[in-house]
Amino acid sequence: MAIAIVDISQSAAAGLQPSPNDGSFEDDKRHRGRQIYRLLTGADPADAQIDNDPSFDRHVIASILAVSAMEPGALAERAGLSTVELIALLAQLFPAAPIDSSWLPISGASAAPDDDEITMVRDLLAAQRSTESDVSRWLAAMVARRAMEPNHLWEDLGLRERSELSRLLLRHFAPLASRNTRNMRWKRFFYRMLCEDDGFVMCTTPVCTQCNDFQLCFGEESGESRMAERRREVALQEAASAAM
């Protein structure tokens, strides 16, 4: 079952947007991510249906845009795209979503990030694509940019759990993802592959199980998604206000 893409310009979605005189959407970033996801897909992140590949791709892209919009700075840059690429992505994947700066701030003609580290990870992913589509090309850039953030990669992509990240990588970058046979953390795995491809030895310990940093590479990556964390914070605030 695909995620329903609704015409959010109609009244059913109007309630998700702030009124013209209400600055809360810009001021309270805890709400922004979930609102953007819902405006793009017509569903709450927790209720996303990802039974088929197209719906899964839309879920992933909407999640990345939503979590990127929760952070300071230009949305396109935070997501790893140029402004032109972001507009093309929205037109292709979310054609019913109006590009409205009141809820999805897109301005200027910003270029895609050109940081050397981002470029290396993006090129690694792009060279190992298993789907020939605009989506996989955009995702190579988006995953590379979000990999620069400090949390687990699945969290900084706005996904609900690590298994969604594994599914994403195996779907769009299978030649690379299939090499992660020991379930190494994905960020660490990317850099290991970059080092090996350049002929460098990443680690001095011959066996991972003997390494003092084993947990950095293979430790558990569970936790609460960033969207769920915001939802919980809002629920606690609303409960506290109701009790006053």
N, C-alpha and C positions, 0 to 999 in steps of 0.2 A: 504494500500500500504506500503510495507516494505521499509526501507532505503536501498538503493543500496550499497552493499559492493563491492568495486571495487578492482582490482589488482593494488595497488598503486606502484608496482615495475616497471610498464610500463611508457611510455613517457607521458601519460596524466597526471600523478601525479608528474612527475619529476619537472614540473614548480613550484610545491609547496615547494620543498626542496631547501635549499641554495646550491650554488655550493661549491665544496670542499674548495675553498679559501675564501668563504664568511662566516664571523663569525656572521652575523647579527641575525641568528636564535637563537644562544646561547646568544647573547648580548642583544637582544631586546625581553623581555618577553611579551610585549604587543601583539606580533604576535604569540607567541608560542601556546597558548591555541586554537585559531581558526585553526591554521595549523594542530595541532594534531587531533582535531575533524574531520577535513576534510579528513585527511589521513586515519583515522580509518573508516569513514562512507561513504566517497565520496560525502558529502554534507556539506554546511555551516550550523552552528547551527540554524540560523534563518529559514532555509528551511527544517529542519528535518521533515520527515513524520512519525507520530507515531500512525497510525490508528489501528494497531494490537499490541498485547502484545509483541511478539519478537522484533519488530522494536522499540517499546517504551523502552524495556530493554536495547537494544544496544545504544539508544540515551542517556539514563541515565548514563550508564557505561562510554560511550565516554565523556560525559560532566564532570563527576567526574575526569577522567584522565586528561582531558584538563585543568580544573581549577587547579588541583593539580600540573601540570607541570609548571604553571605560577608562582609558589612559590619556594623559595629557599629550598634546601634539597633534599633527595632521593625521587624519584617519588613514589616508593612503600610505603614508610613510610607516605608520605603526603596523599596517597590514602587509607591508613589503611590496607595494605596487606603486606605479605612477598614477596620477590622477586619470589619465586617459585609459589605462588598463582597468582601473576601478569602475569607471563609467561603463566600459565595454562589458565587464563582468556582470554588473547589475542588469544591464540590458539583456544579456543572454540568459542568466539564471533566474532573475527576479523581474521579469518584464512588467509585472503589475505594480511594482513598487515605485512610486514617484520619487525622483531625486529631489528631495526637499531638505534644504539646509537646516530647517528647524529640528529635524530628527536625525539626519545623516549628513553631518557637515563635510561637504566636498567643495573645496575652493582652490583657486590657483591652478598652476600647471606643474605641480611638483613631480620631479623625476623619481624613479624607483631608487631605493637606497643603494649606494655604491660602495659601502664599507667592504674592505677586502675580505673580512671573515664571512660576511653574509654572501658575498660573491662566490667564495669557495664552496660553501655548503649548497648554494643554489645550483652551481654548475655540477656538483656531484649528483644532486637529485635529477637535474635536467638530463644528464647523460645516461641515466638509468630508468628513464620513463618506460612504462609498460602500456600506457594508453596514449595514443596520438590525438590529443585534444587540447583546446584552449584551457580547459579545467586543469589538466596536469601541468601545463606550463605555468599557469597562475599559482598553483599549489606549490610548485618547486620554489618560487619566489617567496610565497607567504610562509611556508614552513621554515625556510632559511632565515627569514627576518625574525620570526617568533622564537626561533632557537636561541637568539641572543638574550632573551629574557631570563630571569633568574630561577624560575620555578621548574617543575617537571614540564617537559614539552607538551604533554597532553593538556596540562592545566593552562599553559600560555597560549594554546590554540583554542581555548574555550570549550574543549570537549568534556564529555561527562565522565569518562574513565579512560584508562590507558588502552584498553582493547579497541576503542574507536581509532586511536592513533595507529595501532598495528594494522587494523583493517585498511585505513587510508593508505599507508605505505605499501602494503602488499597489493593493493588494487592499482595504484598509480606508479609505483616505483619497485615493482616486484624483483627485478634482477639484484637491486641493492638490498631490499628488505629481506630477501630469502637468505642472504649471507649472515644474518643475525641469528645463527642457529642456537646460541646459548642464552638468548633473551637478555642481551645487554641493554642497559638503558639507551634510548635512541640517540640522545645528544652525544653520549660518550662513543656510541657506535659510529656516528657520522665522522667524528674526529679520528677515530681509529682507522676508518676506511681512507680518509684523506692522507693520513700518515703512511699507511701501507701503499697506497697508490703512488706516493712520492718516494717510496723506498726507505722510509724512516721506520725505526722501531719505537713504538709509543711507550712501551713499558720495559723495565729492566728485569722484572720478575718473569721467569719462563712459564710459570703456571699461575693462572689467575687465582686459584684457591690459596696460594701461598702469599698473595699480595696483601699488604696492610690496608690498601685502599679498595678492597673488594666491594664493600658496601656502596662506594661511590659509583661503581660500574654496574652492579647487579642487585643493589638493594631494592626493597619493595617500593613501588610507585603508586600506592593507594592514597586516598585522601578525598577531600570534598572539592568538587569542581568550583571554579570561580563564580559561575553563574548561580550555583546552588548556595554558595556562601552568601552571595548578595541577597538571594531570596530569603534565606534564614534571618539575616540581619534586619531586613524589612519587616518580616513577620514578628520578630522580637520587638521592634520599635512600635509596630501597630498594637501589639498586645500591651505594651507599657503605656501607650497613649490611652487605650481603652480603659485601663485600670485607674487612671487619674481622675 
